[in-house]
């Protein structure tokens, strides 16, 4: 009975970790909907779509697929600020629900404790993106949910979430391509779903207009990839700060080589792990890749990495003596606290520290998962590593 009472207390505290910030964000948005927000850009995109005007004006404008205008349409149809509040609340509530599901997978007997810990480790990297209403928040929730459905072997909902992630941001293609390496049965479902995703805009707009927007989207994505200013927190942010920036060609080659290495690692190592570490590692590899090779990453974009950091940390901290687990907790605290706290004295810290910590996180994941795989090989009587 005392154990059940403690779990109820931790569950309630975990709910408060999400509820209090979301209520606070809703209040400030209601008071001043136009302050610190990117949602006007989304509202404009919805108006452009339904009036058959061009969605794209360059890297400083709308940088999504045409599908995003359709995703945001229900929120735009609600009057401001109600739609904007609902947009933020949906993303935050979905992230919190994902942490609750994750906790049940990792430690069913102490689910409340795992939920409270996971919530504390996740929320710090989410607040700014939720406050600003950025699409990254909903994207993070959907990619997280995709992996949770995959862990539960719910393949149809997993497929829907993978496709929805692509509709929200083209970056969703990374997880969509890696997930079938863990679960090959996804391939057939994705082969049915991807054509439907491509054809969806044609059902809601004239053919000539949709074709023109697909062409404009491709041109816009290429222009975003060519951005070179020292104001983005990707891998090149480290080189821009401490050395010579890598050229676009070099970054493209490095991105492709890393993608192939990531796919090989997932296929040869990650898929051999036991759940939930298998799925935590998959999410970590996919989202870390996005943080390092998306050329327009901002500090707030690291909300996408938050569920992976939390899932890996909570999984490893089932053994409270796990040095790797505590190391991931340290990385989370550094990411959540240092860039904003030290901005007055180190203005560029947020451009190079997050990708640098992401590299460290990937290294930890590789070391831990490779070690687990070696142990499995030796226990099976194989030669090991």
N, C-alpha and C positions, 0 to 999 in steps of 0.2 A: 504493500500500500504506500509506504513512503516513497518508493521508487516511482510509482505511478503519479504521485503528487508532484514529484520533482519534474517529471516529464511534462505534466500539464503546465507547470510554471514556466519551464523553458519554451514550450510551445507558445504560450501567451506572450512571453518576452520577444520571441521571434516574430510574432504577428505585429507587435508594436514597433519593431525595428523597421518594418515596411509601412505600417499604417501611419505613424506620426509624420515621416517625411512626405508621404503622398498627400496627406491632408494639408500640410504646410505648403506644398507646391500648388495644390489646388487653390488655396486661399490667395497666394500672391498672384497667381494667374488671373483669378477673378478680379483682383484689385486693379491690375494693370496688364491686360492681355498682350500689349505690344512691347513689353519690356523683356529683354534677354530671351528672345524666342526666334526660332527659324521657321515656325509654322506659316507665316505669311507667304513664304516661298512655295509651300505646299498648296496653300489655298489658290495662289496664282496659277499653279500648274493644273489644278482641277478646272479652273475657269478656262484656261487655254485649251485643255482637252475637249471640253464639251462645246467650245466655240470654234473648234478645229483651227486653232492658231498654233504656231510652233512652240514647243515646250522648251527649246534649248537656245541659250544665249552665250554659252561658253563656260569655262571652269568655275566662274564665280556665281553661276546660276544653278539651274536644275540639273543634277548629275546622277539621275536614276534612269531606269528603263521606263517606257511609257506606262507599264503596268502600275507603277507607284501612284500615278494620278488616279487610277481606278481604286487602288487600296485606300487612298485617303479620301475619296469622294464621300463616303457616309459621314465622316467627321466634318468635312467642309460644308455639307448640307445642313448641319446643326449650326445654330447661330453662335457667333463668338461671344463669350469665351467657352460655351458649353462643349463644343466640339474639341477645342484645344485641351480642356481639362480631361475629357474622356480619353483622348489620344494618349496623354501622359499616364493616366490612371491605368489604362489597359496594359501599357508596357510594364509599368512597375508591378502591378498585380500579377501579371504573367510571370515576371522574373521571380517574385516571391513564391508563387505556386510551383515554379520549377525547382526552387530550393527545397520546398516541402517534399516534392516527389523524390528528389535526389536523396534527401535524408532517409526516407523510407527504404530506398534501395540499399544505401550504404550500411545503415544500422537500424533495422526494424525495431529492435528492443529498446533502443534509446533514441527514438526518432525525434523527440522534442529537443534533446540536447544537440543532436546533429543539425537540426533545423535552426536553432538559435545560433550555433557557431557558424553555420554556412551563411546565414543572413548577415551576421556581423562582418564576415569576410567579403561579402558581395556588395553590400549597400554603398560602401565608401567610394567605389569606382563608378557608381550609377547616378549619383545625385545631380551632377552638373548636366549630364545628357538628358536626364528626366526633366530637370528644371527648364532647359532650353527647348524641350519638345523634339529632340533630334530623332530621326528615323533609326539611328544606331541602337536606341533603347529597345524598340520593338524587334529589330533585327536580332539583337542579342537574345531576347526572350524566345524568338522562334527557332533560332539555331540550337539553343539550349534544349528546347522542347523536342526538337528533331532527334537529338542524341538520347534523350530520356525515353522517347517512344522506341527507338532502336534497341535500347537496353531491355525494354519490356517485350521486344519482338512484336510490337504492334506496327506492322510494316505499312499498311495503308495510311494511318495517321502520320507516320514518319515521312512517307512520300509527299503527302499534302504539305507538311511543314517545310520540307526541303524545297519544294516548288514555291511556297509562299515566301521563303527567305530570298530566293532569286528575284521574285516580284518586288520585294522591298528594296533590295540592293543587289546589283550584279555580283557582288562579292560572295553571295550564297553559292555560287558555282563550285567553290573550293570544297566545301563540305559535301555538296551533292556528288562530286566526283570521288571523294575519299570514302564516303559511307558504304558504297557497294563492295569495297575491298574487305570490309568487315562482314557484311551480309549480302552475298551475291544475289539473293532473291529480290533485292531492291531493283536490280537492273531491269527486269521485265516491267515492273510498275513504272519506273522512270521513263522507259521507252514509250509507254502509253501517255504518261503525264506531260512530258516535255513538249510534244506537238500541241497538246491542248493549251499549254501555257503560251506558246508562240501564237496560236490562233485566237486566244481570248480577246485581244484588242480589236480584232477584225469583227467580232460580234457586237462591239460597242462603238464602232466608228467606221466611216467610209474607207473602202480599200485604199484609195489613193492617199488619204490622209495618214493611215496607219503605216503604209509603206514609207512615206516621207519621214515619219517620226522614227521608224526603225533606222533609216539611213542617218538621220540627224543624231540619234542616240549613239551610233557607232562612231561618228565623227567627233562627238562630244567626249566619249570615253578616250579616244586617242589624244585629244587635246589635254585631257586631265592627266594622262600618263606622261605628258611632256612637261608638266610643271616642275620647275627647278628651284623656286624660291626657298630660302631657309626659314620656312614657317610651318613645316609639316614634320610629324613625329614618326617617320618610317625609318628603315635601316639607313637610308642615305642621310638622315638627320644626324647620325653619329659621324659620318664622314664629313658632312658639311661643317660640323663643329670642330673636329680635331684633325682633319686631313683634307685631301682634295676630294670634292664630290665625285661620285661615280657617274659616268656618262649614262645616257639613256640606254645605249646599246649594251653596256656592261651590266646595268641593272636588269635588262630583259634577259640576258644570258644567265645571270645569277638567279633570277626568279624562276626560270625554266628548270635549271639544274636543281634548285632547292625543291621545286614541285615534284620532280622525278624522285629525288631522294626521300621526300616525305611519303610519297606513294609506296615506295619500296619498303620503307620502315613500317608503315601501317600494315602492309601485306605480310611481311616476314616476321615482324615482332609483335605489333600491337594486337593483331587478331588472335595471337596465341595466348594472350593474357586472360585471366578470369575477370568477369564483371565484378564490381563496377569500374575497376582500374582500366579495363579495356576501353570503355566508353569515355572515361575521363581523359585518357591519353589521346583518343581520337579527337575529342573536342579541343584539347590543348594544342595538338599539332595543327589542326585546321585554323583555329583562331589566331595562333601565334604567327602563322604564315601571313594571314591578312594584316596583322599589325606591322610586320616587317616589310611587306612588299606592296601595300596600297600606298601609292605616291601622294595621296591627299589626306593621310591620317592626321587627325588632330588629337590633342590630349584627351578630349572627351570621347574619342573613338574607342578608347581602351575599356569602355563598358562592354564591348564585344568580347574582350578577354576575361572579364570578371567571372562569369560562370565557370570557365575552365579552371581558373586559379582556385576558386572556391571548391570545386569538385575534386580536384587533385589534392588540395590541402586536407579536406575532411576525410577523404579516402585514406590518405597516408596516416592521418592522426588517429585512426583506429588503434594504432600502436602509439601511445603518447610519447614514447621514446624515439620516435622516428625523427631523425635529424633532417631528413629531406622534407618532411611535413612542416616542421617549424621553419625551415628555410623558405618554403613557399609562403608561409604566413608573413615572414619578414619582407618578402618581395611585395606582397599585397599592401602592407603598411607603407612601404617606401613609395609605391605607386600612388596610393591614395593621399598621402600627406605631403611628401617632399616638394613636388612640382609647384603646388599652389602656395605652400608655406614659404618657400624660399624664392618665389618669383620676384619680390622686391630687390633681392641682392643677386639673383642669378636668373635673368629674364629668359635665357634660352634653355634652362634646365629641362623644361617640359618637352623640348624637341629632341633631346638625345638620351635622357635618362630612361623614359619608358621603353624605347626600343632596345636599349642596352639591357634593362631588366628582363625584357622578353627573351632575349638571347640566353640569359642565365636560366630562365624558366624552362626553355626548350632543352637546354643542357641537362637540367635536373630530371626532366621527364624522360629523356633518352637514357640517362644513367640508371634511373630507377626501373624503368620498364625492361631495359636490356638485362638488368640483374635478375628481375623476376622471371624472365624468359629462360635465362641460364639455369635458374633453380628448377624450373619445370623440366628442362631437358635432362638435368642430372637425376631428378626424381623418377623420370621415365626410363632411365637406363641408357639414355643417349650420351653422346660424347660431351655435351655441355658446351661452354664457350671458352 
